[in-house]
Amino acid sequence: MDTDIDSLDHGSAREYVLAFLTALKQTERQRAIAEEELVHWERRVKLAGSRGEPQLKKVAAGRAAELREQAARLRDEEQGLRRKVDVLRQKLAVLRERASFAVDADDLLTQLRLLAGEPGTLDLELKDLEAQAALEALKRKQG
């Protein structure tokens, strides 16, 4: 389905939603142009009828009918895209929230190693510190 973005990372999902938004805006513009042209051709139908030119009226009426169908098709397409964009926006918000809670295990391990050192080295460091403390104690007794 077009609205299945759950498996995408946030950046890819955002681009996908943006593509749908772009398609929606293009469809809106195309529909608006078709409706403007329809008004223009309907005026031509009336004008040809008022001038008593049935051939011109027939041609203008045919073009007006084509534009009416085109505008209706674009309106339906626009509504479908609008529904998909609404669903995608909701899913994108969920992905954004999920991404903020995502944890990179390797990054956490690296940070832990920076703070605590490598595993197993703590015992060696403690033994070294104990040996140095014992050495200092012996030096004080002797000296």
N, C-alpha and C positions, 0 to 999 in steps of 0.2 A: 504494500500500500504506500501511497505517496507520503503519508504522514508518519511513517515508521522511522524515527530518528534516534530511538533509544540506544542503538548500538554504536552511534557516532560519538566522537569526543565533542566537547562544547564548541570548539572553533569550526570544525567541519559542519556541525549541525547549524551553526549560525550562518555560515555561507549558504547552506541548503535553503534555509528559511529566507535569506536575502534573495535568492534566485526566484523563489515563489512570489515574494513581494514585488520584485521587478516585473515578473510576468503579469501580476495583478495590475500594476500601474500601466503597463503597456496595453492590456485589455481594456482598462478604463478609458485610456486615450482613444483607442480604436473605436470603442462604443460611442464615445462623445462625437467623434468625427462622423461616424455613420449616422448618428441622430441629426447632426447639423445638415449633412447632405440630404437626409430624408426630408427635412423641413424645406430645403431648397427645391427638391424635386416635386414635393406636394404643391408648392406654390406654382411650379411650372404646369402641373396638371390643371390647377384652377385657371391659370392664365390661358392655357390652350383651349379649355372649355369655354371660357368667356369670349374668346376670339373666334370660336366656331371652327377650330382646326382639330378634327377627330383623330387624324393620323399622329399629330404631335402629342395629343392628349394620351393616345394609346402607348406611344413610346415612353412618355414621361411617367405614366402610370406603371408601366412595366419596370422601369428603373426604380420607382418609389417602392414597389413591391419587393424587389431584390434587396433594397436598403432596409426595409422593414424586417425582412427575414434575417439579414445580417446583424442588425441591431439587437433583435431578439436572441439570436444565437450568442452574440457577444455578452448580452446581459446574463444569460444562463451560465456562460463560461465564467464571467466575473463573479457571480454568486458562488459557484463551486470553488473557485480560487479563494474567495474571501473566507469560506468555511474552512478550507484547508489551512490557510494562513492563521486563522484563529486557533485551530488545534495545534499547529506547529509552534505558535508563540507560547502556548501553555506548556507544551512539552519542552521547549527550549528553556523556559523558566525553571522547570524541574531539573533539567540537565545542569543548569547553572548552579542550582543549590547542591545537587549531588557532587558536582565538581569541586565545590568549596569544601566538602567534607572528605574528599578523596585524599588518601594518604599514600605517599610514595615511600615504600618500605626501604628502598635503597638509600634514599635521601635521609630518612630517619636513622638508619644504621650508621651512615657517614657522620651525621651530627653527634650521635652517641659516642662514636669512636673518637671524635675530636674532643669531646668533653671528658670522657672516662678513660680514653686510651684503648689500645688493642686488648681483646680478651686474653686473660692469662698473664699479662704483664703486670697487673696490679700486685700479685703475690710477690713477684721479683722486686718490685719497687719497695714494698713493705719490708721485705727481708733486708734490702740494702739500707733502708732507713734505720731498722733495728740494729744492724751491724754498725752503722755510723754512730748511733746513739751509744751503743755499748763501748765502742772505741773511745768516744769522747769521755765516757764515765771512767774508763781505765786511765786515760791521760790525766784526768783531774785527780785521781787517787795517787798517781805517781808524782804528779807535778806540783 
